[in-house]
Amino acid sequence: MAKVLVRYTDYFAQTIQRMREDGLLLVTLGADGKPNVMTIGWGTIGSIWSRPVFIVLVRPSRHTYSRLEEARDFTVNVPPRELSAAVSHCGTVSGRDHNKFQEMQLTPMPSREVRPPVIKECLVHYECRTLHRNDLEPDALVQAVREEFYSSGDFHRVYFGEIVSAYADEDAGPRLNATPAGGTKPAQ
């Protein structure tokens, strides 16, 4: 399937919906040249500093964190619903101990503008270069959020990635809007 350039906002709603349903796949490349893939369930697309950005959150305990610190670019890939098992796997095992690309038969494909690859089987791809990063301030979070998501104290680092390229499969729209396996279309 041919990958065509798109505006970074073209698949905003579908990207956020897929992130909320199963997750998206964040790919990094360490200094060792090996790609790593991690599932993300939190993030957003927007415009900051007059630039298109994809904001992602990564905990310091994650293998991906050290790779983002080594090489500041990353890709975010929107998987089709058929890859939900792969997305789940990539969110439950660490790249320190597993080659998730090989285990889940995901194909790294060269990116157009950044070093980390995209995932061929995914429908939409965002290539990003980190503009800014900062750590969450525990005291600035409301207590309910601290208690629910940070009881272990492993607070996220927030990465603001400038989207330098966005592209998708030619038939990404219909495939992203298809009815999930359960038979009902998710609420929009």
Secondary structure, DSSP 8 states (H G I E B T S, - for coil): --EEE--TTTTHHHHHHHHHHT-EEEEEE-TTS-EEEEEE--EEEEEETTEEEEEEEE-TTSHHHHHHHHS-EEEEEE--GGGHHHHHHHTTS-TTT--HHHHTT--EE--SSSSS-EETT-SEEEEEEEEEEEE--GGGS-HHHHHHH-TT----EEEEEEEEEEEEETTHHHHHTS--TTSS----
